[in-house]
Amino acid sequence: MTQDKLMQSPVAVQAERPLCVDLDGTLVKSDTFVDSLMVLARRDPAALLHIPAWILRGKAHFKSQVASRVNLDAAHLPYNVPLLNFLRDEHAAGRKLFLATGADRVMADKIANHLGIFDEVLASDGTVNLTGNNKLQCLEQRCASDCGFDYIGNGLADLPLLQGARQAMVANPDLRLKSALKRRNIAFSRNFTDRAHPLRALGKALRVHQWAKNLLIFLPMFLAHALNVASVAKACAAFFCFCCVASATYIFNDLLDLETDRIHLHKRERAFAAGDLSVSAGLGISVSLLAVAVITTAYLPKTFFLYILLYFVTTLAYSLSLKRIVLVDVVLLSSLYTVRLLAGSAATGDPISPWLAAFSIFLFLSLAMVKRFSELQNLHARGVNPSNGRGYLLSDIEQLRSFGTASAYASIVIFALYINGRDVMALYRHPDRMWLITPLLILWISRVWLLASRGLLDEDPVVFALSDRMSLLLGLGMAAIAFSAL
């Protein structure tokens, strides 16, 4: 160290020291390499077959091959906002900033160019995997004449860097890193935390509010008036199974849709898109939920297992490709509601009448249509063209409105015909009272479509129905009328 630098104040020396920042899990809350793998799995599943050969040539080569095939949008990555603001302040004060990452250089350069605050980028190059001790040696050589370096990291792989830095800082540190720092008596001067509470993030990922759809499993039992302890227990077990499988498939769908969710006005707040949960955690949770569901099906009739398998395969096919085929997606979504009814019937042994099957097909097709319609309507109101790859155009709005409203009123006609049937006469002592449900159905479905046309409907009608006071009151009214008809 020169005599001039020895005479400088500690603050001045720190200002001259380069501040080196890790990328994955630090500057960006997610792992860009793993994110790229999920995008590759959605866009080109066949490319995943080459992964074993890429791995055999080293991790740096593996990263390079993935980066050459996937173009992540740097503008919509889940950045650690407090850390990014700090880096911008340091850059404005004239401090040298290095982006030092194990990510491939293609990805690192893209992010550095987007942010415009880094003086230099040090990254993996297809041959050397710039993590751990490799990164430490690189920084020591690069910063030998700069009074060392300061470093910001987040995981156990950053431990050698934090130990070798003049000043250590962390961002969303994991428990293993905290424990390792404590054991080695390494103090960090700053902690840039920007992540939702794990339980809150998990609740978002599981989409607990969507479990309301699985209440359809109880409907065959209630409509058959076959309430007993054994049937209720089987229906509850079936409900639990469907909740596990549904959440597992929601997570898998979110992992595949990371990139498109991040540019969506609301979906960018989802746990994986926002970087609040990691992809590896999501895969682990998804597999665990499926395992629990399979174990639970052992206590239910074999026919139920076939229906839940059908549900899983259909939702998986939907997530992988079918949701991008116009109209096929809404037909599949509506059919999944009917599968729930059939599964409930299989679990409890209570048959489903043809009237209920027909009513559910048309009603749920309308709800699937209104979901797509409201998405397009909200995009149209913002002057934005669809970019989620589903194949719908803004010019399809009126046609979707026609399809959806026709299907809605067809379901009401079927319900009216059902009231005059022999099933109702046999199950209800006052079947004429069931006619009072018809105007409430008309009011609710008409209101849903009117609000959607005004751009006031949440893109998911189930979320809307659970949070809308009028919908809840109408639902209670229908239940009260049905109870009075018994």
C-alpha positions as CSV (number, residue, x, y, z in Angstrom):
1,M,0.0,0.0,0.0
2,T,1.4,3.4,-0.9
3,Q,2.3,6.1,1.6
4,D,-0.6,8.3,0.2
5,K,-3.1,5.7,0.8
6,L,-1.8,5.1,4.4
7,M,-2.4,8.8,5.2
8,Q,-6.0,8.7,3.9
9,S,-8.9,8.5,6.3
10,P,-10.7,5.1,6.6
11,V,-13.8,6.6,4.9
12,A,-11.7,7.7,1.9
13,V,-10.0,4.4,1.7
14,Q,-13.4,2.6,1.7
15,A,-14.6,4.9,-1.0
16,E,-11.7,3.9,-3.2
17,R,-12.2,0.2,-2.5
18,P,-14.3,-1.5,-5.2
19,L,-17.7,-2.8,-3.9
20,C,-18.2,-6.2,-5.4
21,V,-21.8,-7.5,-5.6
22,D,-23.0,-11.1,-6.1
23,L,-25.9,-11.5,-8.5
24,D,-28.1,-14.6,-7.8
25,G,-29.9,-14.4,-4.5
26,T,-28.2,-11.0,-3.7
27,L,-28.8,-8.3,-6.3
28,V,-31.6,-10.5,-7.8
29,K,-33.7,-12.3,-5.2
30,S,-34.0,-15.4,-7.5
31,D,-31.4,-17.6,-9.2
32,T,-31.2,-16.5,-12.8
33,F,-29.6,-19.8,-13.9
34,V,-32.5,-21.9,-12.4
35,D,-35.0,-19.4,-13.7
36,S,-33.5,-19.9,-17.2
37,L,-33.8,-23.6,-16.8
38,M,-37.5,-23.3,-16.1
39,V,-38.0,-21.0,-19.1
40,L,-36.1,-23.5,-21.2
41,A,-38.3,-26.3,-19.9
42,R,-41.4,-24.4,-21.1
43,R,-40.0,-23.2,-24.5
44,D,-38.0,-26.2,-25.6
45,P,-38.5,-29.3,-23.4
46,A,-36.4,-31.4,-25.8
47,A,-33.3,-29.3,-25.0
48,L,-33.4,-30.7,-21.4
49,L,-32.3,-34.0,-22.9
50,H,-28.9,-32.5,-23.5
51,I,-28.4,-31.5,-19.8
52,P,-26.4,-34.7,-18.8
53,A,-23.9,-34.0,-21.6
54,W,-23.6,-30.4,-20.7
55,I,-23.0,-31.2,-17.0
56,L,-20.2,-33.7,-17.9
57,R,-18.3,-30.8,-19.5
58,G,-18.5,-28.7,-16.3
59,K,-20.9,-26.4,-14.6
60,A,-19.5,-23.3,-16.4
61,H,-20.2,-25.0,-19.7
62,F,-23.7,-26.0,-18.5
63,K,-24.5,-22.4,-17.6
64,S,-23.2,-21.2,-20.9
65,Q,-25.4,-23.5,-22.9
66,V,-28.5,-22.5,-21.0
67,A,-27.7,-18.8,-21.3
68,S,-27.2,-19.1,-25.1
69,R,-30.7,-20.5,-25.4
70,V,-32.7,-18.4,-22.9
71,N,-33.1,-14.6,-23.0
72,L,-34.3,-13.5,-19.6
73,D,-35.8,-10.0,-19.5
74,A,-33.4,-8.0,-17.3
75,A,-35.9,-5.2,-16.8
76,H,-38.4,-7.4,-15.0
77,L,-36.2,-9.5,-12.7
78,P,-37.0,-9.4,-9.0
79,Y,-34.3,-7.1,-7.8
80,N,-33.5,-6.5,-4.1
81,V,-34.8,-3.0,-4.0
82,P,-33.0,-1.7,-0.8
83,L,-29.7,-3.1,-2.2
84,L,-30.3,-1.6,-5.6
85,N,-31.0,1.8,-4.1
86,F,-27.8,1.6,-2.0
87,L,-25.7,0.6,-5.1
88,R,-27.2,3.5,-7.1
89,D,-26.2,5.9,-4.3
90,E,-22.7,4.5,-4.2
91,H,-22.4,4.8,-7.9
92,A,-23.6,8.4,-7.8
93,A,-21.0,9.1,-5.2
94,G,-18.3,7.9,-7.6
95,R,-17.5,4.5,-6.1
96,K,-16.4,1.7,-8.3
97,L,-18.9,-1.2,-8.5
98,F,-18.1,-4.7,-9.7
99,L,-20.8,-7.3,-10.5
100,A,-19.0,-10.5,-9.4
101,T,-21.1,-13.5,-10.2
102,G,-21.1,-17.2,-10.9
103,A,-23.8,-16.6,-13.6
104,D,-22.8,-16.8,-17.2
105,R,-21.3,-13.6,-18.7
106,V,-24.1,-13.3,-21.2
107,M,-26.7,-13.0,-18.4
108,A,-24.4,-10.8,-16.2
109,D,-23.6,-8.4,-19.1
110,K,-27.3,-8.1,-19.9
111,I,-28.2,-7.1,-16.3
112,A,-25.2,-4.8,-16.0
113,N,-26.1,-3.0,-19.2
114,H,-29.7,-2.6,-18.0
115,L,-28.8,-1.1,-14.7
116,G,-25.9,1.0,-15.9
117,I,-24.2,1.3,-12.5
118,F,-21.4,-1.3,-12.8
119,D,-17.8,-0.4,-13.8
120,E,-16.9,-4.0,-14.5
121,V,-18.4,-7.4,-14.8
122,L,-16.7,-10.6,-13.5
123,A,-18.6,-13.7,-14.4
124,S,-18.4,-17.4,-15.5
125,D,-17.1,-17.7,-19.1
126,G,-18.0,-21.2,-20.1
127,T,-14.7,-22.6,-18.9
128,V,-14.3,-21.2,-15.3
129,N,-17.2,-21.3,-12.9
130,L,-16.7,-18.0,-11.0
131,T,-18.0,-19.1,-7.6
132,G,-16.4,-19.6,-4.1
133,N,-12.6,-19.7,-4.2
134,N,-12.4,-19.1,-7.9
135,K,-14.2,-15.8,-7.4
136,L,-12.1,-14.9,-4.4
137,Q,-8.8,-15.4,-6.4
138,C,-10.2,-13.4,-9.2
139,L,-11.2,-10.5,-7.0
140,E,-7.9,-10.6,-5.0
141,Q,-5.9,-10.3,-8.3
142,R,-8.2,-7.6,-9.7
143,C,-8.3,-5.5,-6.5
144,A,-4.7,-6.0,-5.4
145,S,-3.9,-2.3,-6.0
146,D,-7.2,-1.0,-4.6
147,C,-6.9,-1.6,-0.8
148,G,-8.8,-4.9,-1.3
149,F,-12.5,-5.1,-1.8
150,D,-15.9,-5.0,-0.1
151,Y,-18.3,-7.7,-0.8
152,I,-22.1,-8.3,-0.7
153,G,-23.4,-12.0,-0.8
154,N,-26.2,-14.1,0.3
155,G,-25.3,-17.8,0.5
156,L,-22.8,-20.3,1.8
157,A,-20.9,-20.2,-1.5
158,D,-20.1,-16.5,-0.7
159,L,-18.4,-17.4,2.6
160,P,-14.8,-17.2,1.3
161,L,-15.6,-13.8,-0.3
162,L,-17.1,-12.4,2.9
163,Q,-14.2,-13.7,4.9
164,G,-11.6,-12.2,2.5
165,A,-13.4,-8.9,2.1
166,R,-12.4,-5.7,4.0
167,Q,-16.0,-5.1,4.7
168,A,-18.7,-7.8,4.5
169,M,-22.3,-7.2,3.7
170,V,-25.2,-9.5,3.1
171,A,-28.5,-9.5,1.3
172,N,-31.4,-11.9,2.3
173,P,-28.8,-14.3,3.9
174,D,-29.9,-17.9,4.3
175,L,-29.6,-19.7,7.6
176,R,-26.6,-21.7,6.6
177,L,-24.6,-18.5,5.8
178,K,-25.7,-16.8,9.1
179,S,-24.5,-19.9,11.1
180,A,-21.2,-20.0,9.2
181,L,-20.5,-16.3,9.8
182,K,-21.3,-16.7,13.4
183,R,-19.0,-19.7,13.9
184,R,-16.2,-17.8,12.2
185,N,-16.8,-14.5,14.1
186,I,-17.3,-12.7,10.8
187,A,-19.4,-9.5,11.3
188,F,-21.4,-8.0,8.5
189,S,-22.0,-4.2,8.4
190,R,-25.2,-4.2,6.4
191,N,-28.1,-6.6,5.8
192,F,-30.3,-5.7,2.8
193,T,-33.5,-7.6,3.4
194,D,-36.2,-7.6,0.8
195,R,-38.3,-10.7,1.0
196,A,-41.8,-11.6,2.2
197,H,-42.3,-13.7,5.3
198,P,-41.9,-17.4,4.3
199,L,-45.3,-18.4,5.6
200,R,-47.0,-15.6,3.7
201,A,-45.1,-16.5,0.5
202,L,-46.0,-20.2,1.0
203,G,-49.7,-19.2,1.3
204,K,-49.5,-17.3,-2.0
205,A,-47.7,-20.2,-3.7
206,L,-50.3,-22.7,-2.6
207,R,-53.1,-20.4,-3.6
208,V,-55.2,-21.4,-0.6
209,H,-58.1,-19.2,-1.8
210,Q,-58.4,-21.5,-4.9
211,W,-59.2,-24.4,-2.7
212,A,-62.8,-23.1,-2.6
213,K,-63.2,-24.7,-6.1
214,N,-62.7,-28.1,-4.4
215,L,-65.8,-27.7,-2.3
216,L,-67.6,-29.0,-5.4
217,I,-66.5,-32.5,-4.2
218,F,-69.1,-32.2,-1.4
219,L,-71.9,-31.3,-3.8
220,P,-73.0,-34.8,-5.0
221,M,-73.3,-35.8,-1.3
222,F,-75.3,-32.8,-0.4
223,L,-77.6,-33.0,-3.4
224,A,-78.3,-36.6,-2.7
225,H,-79.2,-35.7,0.9
226,A,-76.8,-38.5,2.0
227,L,-75.2,-36.9,5.0
228,N,-73.6,-39.4,7.3
229,V,-70.3,-39.8,9.2
230,A,-68.7,-42.2,6.7
231,S,-69.7,-40.1,3.6
232,V,-68.5,-36.8,5.2
233,A,-65.2,-38.4,6.2
234,K,-64.6,-39.7,2.6
235,A,-65.6,-36.3,1.1
236,C,-63.2,-34.5,3.5
237,A,-60.3,-36.8,2.5
238,A,-61.1,-36.3,-1.2
239,F,-61.2,-32.6,-0.6
240,F,-57.8,-32.7,1.1
241,C,-56.4,-34.8,-1.8
242,F,-57.6,-32.3,-4.4
243,C,-56.2,-29.3,-2.4
244,C,-52.8,-31.0,-2.4
245,V,-52.8,-31.8,-6.1
246,A,-54.2,-28.5,-7.1
247,S,-51.6,-26.5,-5.1
248,A,-48.8,-28.8,-6.5
249,T,-50.0,-28.0,-10.1
250,Y,-50.4,-24.3,-9.3
251,I,-46.7,-24.2,-8.1
252,F,-45.5,-26.1,-11.2
253,N,-47.5,-23.8,-13.4
254,D,-46.0,-20.7,-11.7
255,L,-42.5,-22.1,-12.1
256,L,-43.0,-22.6,-15.8
257,D,-44.6,-19.1,-16.2
258,L,-41.9,-17.2,-14.3
259,E,-41.0,-14.9,-17.2
260,T,-44.5,-14.1,-18.3
261,D,-45.7,-13.6,-14.8
262,R,-43.0,-11.0,-14.1
263,I,-44.4,-8.7,-16.8
264,H,-48.0,-9.1,-15.7
265,L,-49.5,-6.3,-13.6
266,H,-50.7,-8.6,-10.8
267,K,-49.0,-12.0,-11.4
268,R,-45.6,-10.5,-10.8
269,E,-46.4,-10.5,-7.1
270,R,-46.6,-14.3,-7.1
271,A,-44.1,-15.9,-4.7
272,F,-41.8,-17.3,-7.3
273,A,-42.0,-14.5,-9.8
274,A,-41.2,-12.0,-7.0
275,G,-38.3,-14.1,-5.8
276,D,-39.9,-14.7,-2.3
277,L,-39.6,-18.5,-2.8
278,S,-36.9,-20.3,-4.7
279,V,-37.5,-22.6,-7.6
280,S,-35.9,-25.5,-5.7
281,A,-38.2,-24.9,-2.8
282,G,-41.2,-24.8,-5.1
283,L,-40.2,-28.2,-6.7
284,G,-39.7,-29.7,-3.3
285,I,-43.1,-28.5,-2.0
286,S,-44.9,-29.6,-5.2
287,V,-43.4,-33.2,-5.0
288,S,-44.3,-33.4,-1.3
289,L,-47.9,-32.4,-1.8
290,L,-48.3,-35.0,-4.6
291,A,-46.8,-37.7,-2.3
292,V,-49.2,-36.8,0.5
293,A,-52.2,-36.9,-1.9
294,V,-51.2,-40.3,-3.3
295,I,-50.9,-41.7,0.3
296,T,-54.3,-40.3,1.2
297,T,-56.0,-41.9,-1.9
298,A,-55.2,-45.3,-0.4
299,Y,-58.1,-44.8,2.0
300,L,-60.6,-43.9,-0.8
301,P,-62.2,-45.9,-3.6
302,K,-60.0,-46.8,-6.6
303,T,-62.3,-44.9,-8.9
304,F,-61.5,-41.7,-7.1
305,F,-57.8,-42.3,-7.7
306,L,-58.5,-42.4,-11.5
307,Y,-60.3,-39.1,-11.3
308,I,-57.6,-37.4,-9.4
309,L,-55.0,-38.8,-11.8
310,L,-57.1,-37.5,-14.7
311,Y,-57.2,-34.1,-13.0
312,F,-53.4,-34.1,-12.5
313,V,-52.6,-35.2,-16.1
314,T,-55.0,-32.6,-17.5
315,T,-53.7,-29.7,-15.4
316,L,-50.1,-30.8,-16.3
317,A,-50.9,-30.8,-20.0
318,Y,-52.6,-27.5,-19.6
319,S,-49.6,-25.9,-17.9
320,L,-47.1,-27.3,-20.5
321,S,-48.9,-26.5,-23.7
322,L,-52.7,-26.6,-23.9
323,K,-53.3,-23.3,-22.2
324,R,-51.7,-21.6,-25.2
325,I,-54.3,-23.0,-27.6
326,V,-57.3,-20.7,-28.2
327,L,-60.6,-22.0,-26.8
328,V,-59.1,-25.4,-25.9
329,D,-57.8,-23.7,-22.7
330,V,-61.3,-22.6,-21.5
331,V,-62.9,-25.9,-22.4
332,L,-60.2,-27.7,-20.3
333,L,-60.6,-25.2,-17.4
334,S,-64.4,-25.8,-17.3
335,S,-64.0,-29.6,-17.6
336,L,-61.8,-29.6,-14.4
337,Y,-64.8,-28.4,-12.4
338,T,-66.8,-31.3,-13.7
339,V,-64.0,-33.7,-12.8
340,R,-64.2,-32.4,-9.2
341,L,-67.9,-33.3,-9.2
342,L,-67.2,-36.8,-10.6
343,A,-64.4,-37.3,-8.1
344,G,-66.7,-36.3,-5.2
345,S,-69.3,-38.8,-6.5
346,A,-66.7,-41.5,-6.7
347,A,-65.4,-40.8,-3.2
348,T,-68.8,-41.0,-1.5
349,G,-70.7,-43.3,-3.8
350,D,-73.4,-40.7,-4.4
351,P,-74.5,-40.5,-8.1
352,I,-74.5,-37.4,-10.2
353,S,-77.6,-36.6,-12.1
354,P,-77.3,-35.8,-15.9
355,W,-78.9,-32.4,-15.0
356,L,-76.1,-31.5,-12.6
357,A,-73.5,-32.6,-15.1
358,A,-75.0,-30.5,-17.9
359,F,-75.5,-27.5,-15.6
360,S,-71.9,-27.6,-14.4
361,I,-70.5,-27.9,-17.9
362,F,-72.2,-24.7,-19.2
363,L,-71.8,-22.7,-16.0
364,F,-68.1,-23.4,-15.6
365,L,-67.5,-22.8,-19.3
366,S,-69.0,-19.4,-18.8
367,L,-66.7,-18.7,-15.8
368,A,-63.7,-19.8,-17.8
369,M,-64.7,-17.5,-20.6
370,V,-65.2,-14.6,-18.3
371,K,-61.7,-15.1,-16.9
372,R,-60.2,-14.8,-20.4
373,F,-62.6,-12.0,-21.3
374,S,-61.6,-9.9,-18.2
375,E,-57.9,-10.4,-18.9
376,L,-58.4,-9.0,-22.4
377,Q,-60.7,-6.3,-21.2
378,N,-58.2,-5.1,-18.6
379,L,-55.4,-5.1,-21.2
380,H,-57.6,-3.1,-23.6
381,A,-58.3,-0.5,-20.9
382,R,-54.5,-0.1,-20.4
383,G,-53.8,0.0,-24.1
384,V,-51.6,-3.1,-23.9
385,N,-51.5,-6.0,-26.3
386,P,-51.6,-9.6,-25.0
387,S,-48.1,-11.0,-24.4
388,N,-48.8,-14.1,-22.3
389,G,-48.7,-16.5,-25.3
390,R,-52.3,-17.7,-24.9
391,G,-53.2,-16.8,-28.5
392,Y,-56.1,-14.4,-27.8
393,L,-56.3,-11.0,-29.5
394,L,-58.0,-7.8,-28.3
395,S,-60.3,-8.2,-31.3
396,D,-61.6,-11.5,-29.6
397,I,-63.3,-9.6,-26.8
398,E,-66.8,-9.4,-28.3
399,Q,-66.7,-13.0,-29.5
400,L,-65.7,-14.2,-26.0
401,R,-68.5,-12.2,-24.5
402,S,-71.0,-13.9,-26.9
403,F,-69.6,-17.4,-26.1
404,G,-69.6,-16.8,-22.3
405,T,-73.0,-15.2,-21.9
406,A,-74.7,-17.8,-24.1
407,S,-73.1,-20.5,-22.0
408,A,-74.2,-18.8,-18.8
409,Y,-77.8,-18.5,-19.7
410,A,-77.8,-22.0,-21.1
411,S,-76.9,-23.3,-17.6
412,I,-79.8,-21.3,-16.1
413,V,-82.2,-22.9,-18.6
414,I,-80.9,-26.3,-17.7
415,F,-81.4,-25.5,-14.0
416,A,-85.0,-24.5,-14.7
417,L,-85.7,-27.7,-16.5
418,Y,-84.1,-29.6,-13.6
419,I,-86.6,-28.1,-11.2
420,N,-89.5,-29.7,-13.1
421,G,-87.8,-33.1,-13.1
422,R,-88.6,-36.2,-11.0
423,D,-85.4,-36.0,-9.1
424,V,-86.5,-32.7,-7.4
425,M,-89.9,-34.1,-6.7
426,A,-88.4,-37.0,-4.9
427,L,-85.8,-35.1,-2.9
428,Y,-87.7,-32.0,-1.9
429,R,-91.0,-31.7,-0.1
430,H,-91.5,-28.1,-1.4
431,P,-89.9,-28.3,-4.9
432,D,-91.7,-25.2,-6.1
433,R,-89.6,-23.1,-3.8
434,M,-86.5,-24.0,-5.9
435,W,-87.8,-21.7,-8.6
436,L,-86.7,-18.8,-6.3
437,I,-83.1,-19.7,-7.0
438,T,-83.5,-19.0,-10.7
439,P,-83.7,-15.2,-10.5
440,L,-80.7,-15.2,-8.0
441,L,-78.7,-17.2,-10.5
442,I,-79.6,-14.8,-13.3
443,L,-78.7,-11.8,-11.1
444,W,-75.3,-13.2,-10.2
445,I,-74.2,-14.3,-13.6
446,S,-75.5,-11.1,-15.3
447,R,-73.6,-9.0,-12.7
448,V,-70.4,-11.0,-13.2
449,W,-70.5,-10.3,-16.9
450,L,-71.5,-6.6,-16.5
451,L,-68.6,-6.0,-14.1
452,A,-66.2,-7.8,-16.5
453,S,-67.4,-5.6,-19.3
454,R,-66.7,-2.5,-17.2
455,G,-63.2,-3.8,-16.4
456,L,-64.1,-4.1,-12.7
457,L,-63.9,-7.9,-12.3
458,D,-60.8,-9.6,-10.9
459,E,-59.3,-11.8,-13.6
460,D,-60.3,-14.9,-11.5
461,P,-64.1,-15.1,-11.0
462,V,-63.5,-17.4,-8.0
463,V,-61.4,-14.8,-6.2
464,F,-64.1,-12.2,-7.1
465,A,-67.0,-14.4,-5.7
466,L,-65.2,-15.0,-2.4
467,S,-64.5,-11.3,-1.8
468,D,-67.6,-9.7,-3.3
469,R,-70.3,-9.0,-0.7
470,M,-73.2,-9.2,-3.2
471,S,-72.0,-12.6,-4.4
472,L,-71.8,-14.0,-0.9
473,L,-75.3,-12.7,0.0
474,L,-76.7,-14.3,-3.2
475,G,-75.0,-17.5,-2.4
476,L,-76.5,-17.5,1.2
477,G,-79.9,-16.7,-0.3
478,M,-79.7,-19.7,-2.7
479,A,-78.6,-22.0,0.2
480,A,-81.5,-20.8,2.4
481,I,-84.0,-21.4,-0.4
482,A,-82.7,-24.9,-1.0
483,F,-82.9,-25.6,2.7
484,S,-86.5,-24.3,3.0
485,A,-87.5,-26.6,0.1
486,L,-86.4,-29.8,2.0
